[in-house]
Amino acid sequence: MKRVILTVMFALATFAIASAQKYCIVDSEKIFKSLDEYNKAMTTLDELGKAYQTEVDNKYKSIESLYNSYMAQKESLSASSRASIEQQILQKEEEVQKYQQEVFGENGALLKKRVELIKPIQTKVFGAIEKYAKDNGFDAVLDKASNASILYFNSAIDHTAQVIEALK
């Protein structure tokens, strides 16, 4: 009798463990790239980044030009003129570095624009993934795009295409 009870308990435990592991894999990068609004946002961000970089480069070229002009005239300038121009060059470099930080830094304009454009799309995609998982009884969803520790997966559990369809 104990043997039967133990066998039944083992079978129930195995069933419980197996049923608790219902999961699927999606590729969030592929999902995002399938959305026109995401691609447009990324294009906008790329163009904005290039425009900012061109502006920074032009400011540095202006400083370089000022420095080269200073070096050509350095010998003929008085000590006070040299100090004044050197101070001016250093001040311009600091201004450009500050501007560069304001644009590309941790809380820079480009990052703020990225959050503004991408956050609503992320919310939409993650909401669709969550809805798909709940509707299909998945307990967990793994993202193969951002998790480099997935070394192998069976393509039968890749539900990227279904999530893309659910978004449309």
N, C-alpha and C positions, 0 to 999 in steps of 0.2 A: 504494500500500500504506500509506504514512504517513497518507494522508487517511482510509482506512478505520479504521486504528487510532485516530486522533484522534477520529473520529466515534463509535466504540465507547466510548472512554474518556469522552467528553463525555456520552454517553447514560448510562453507568454512574454518573458523578458526579452527573448530574441526578437519577437514580433514588435514589441514596444520600441526596442532600440532601432530596428529597421524602419519602422514607420515614423520615428522621430527625426530621421535623417533625409527628409525630402527637400531637395535643393535643386537649384538650376544655376547655370552659368550664363552671363551675358557679357557682351563687349560694349561697354559704355562709349568708348571712342567711336566705334562703328555706328552706334545709335546717334550720337551727336552729329557725326559727319553726314548722316542721312537726312538731317533737318536743314532745309534751306535757310531758316532764320539763324541757325548757328553758323553756317558757312558765311552768310552775309555779315554777321557780327564779327567773325574772325577776320574777314577781309577788311572791314572798317577799322578794327584794332591794328591790323598790320599796316594799313595806310597811315593811320594816325601815328603809330610808332615810327614809321619811316619819316614822316613830316617832322616830328619832334627831333629825331636824330639828325636830319638835315639842318634844322635850326641850330642845334648844339654844335654841329660840325662847322657851320658858317661862323658862329661866334668864336670858336677856337681858331679858325682861319684868320679872323679879324685880329685876334690877339697875337697870333704868329706874325702877321704882317706888321703890327705895331712893334713887336719885339725885334724883327729883322731891321726895321727902319731905325729903331733905337741903337742896335748894334752897329749899324753903318755910321751913325752920327756920334756915337759914344765918345770918341776921342776929342771931338770938337766942342762938347758940351761942358758947362761948368758943373761942379760937384752938386750944387743944389738942383740944377736942371736934371742931372742924371738920377738923383734920388727921387725927384718928383715923377719922372717918367717910369722909373722902376716901381714906385708905389702905385702908379696908375695901372701898370701891367698886372701887378699882383691883385689889385682890387677887381679888375675885369675878370681875372681867372677865378677869383672867389665867387663873383657874381654868376659866372657860367656854371661853376660847380654847384652852387646853390640852386640855380635853375634846373640843372640836370637832376638833382635830388628831388626837386618839386615835381618833376615830370616822371622820372623813372624810378624814384625811390619807393620805399615800403608803403608809404601813404600818398604816393604820387598820383598825378592826374591820369596817367595811363592805367594804373591799377584800379582807380576809382571808375574809370570808363569801362574797364573790363568787367568789374562787378556789376555795374549798371546794365550792361548788355547781356552778360552770360548768366547771371543769377536767376532771372525768370525762366530761362531755357533749362537750366539745371533743375529748378523746382519742378518744371513740367515733366522732364525726363525721369527724375527720381520718383515723382508721383505715379507716372505710368508704370515704372518697374514695380513699385510697391503694390499698385492695383493689380497688375498682372500676377504677381506672386500670391496675393490674397485670393484672387479669383480662381487660381489654379492649385491652391493648397500647398504652396511651397513655404517651407519654414525658413529658408535662407536663400539668399541670392549672392553669388560670388561674381566679382567683376574681373574678367581675365585681362582687361586693358591695364589696370593699375596694380594688379597683384602679381608680381614677378615670381611668387612662390608656387604658382600653379604650374607644375611640370608636365602634367598630362591630364587631359579630360576627354571623355567620349563626346563626340559631336552631337550625340542624341540628347545630351542634357544642355546644349547651347540653345538658349531661347532668345537670342538677339533678334532674329527675324520676326518673331511673334511680338516682341515689345515694339519694334519699329512699326509693324502693322497696327498695333493698338494705338500708337501715337497719331496715325493718319486718320 
